[in-house]
Amino acid sequence: MTARVSLRAAVGEPLAEEATRNIVTATAEAIGERTGVTVRVLEASFDLVELEVDGTNLEATALAAELRRLTDKWHHDRHGRSLWGEP
């Protein structure tokens, strides 16, 4: 069973920098490795990351929530603003 999930920035194109996109995609893959869930990055554009997760919709949603939490903190610590927008 696979499920797809995406995160989209609320404002602007915060993933325009390749380094930021690389951090986001590497973090998604690391979360998958840590939890034993296969994660494939289907798309990483200037304002969106889309993932395919070998698991249920609940597992994909939980993975996306953790990805958002970790990368938003990383981005805020370095740039002083949210990566994905305020919840």
C-alpha positions, 0 to 999 in steps of 0.5 A: 500500500502506498500513500501520497502526501505533499507540503506546500508553502503558504507564502512565496517560494521558500524552496527556491534555494537548492540547498533548502530543497536538499535539506527538506528531501534529505530530512524526509528520507531520514525520517523514513529510514528512522521509522522503517518506512520507505519514502520516495520524493516525487517532486521538490519545487520552489514551493512544494514537496510531494512524497510517496510513502509505503504505508497508510494515509495515516503514516504518510500524514504523520511523516509529513507532520514530522517533516514540517516540524523539523524543517520549519524549526531548521529554517526558522533558526537560520532565517528567522521565518517559517518555511511552510507558513504559520499553522 
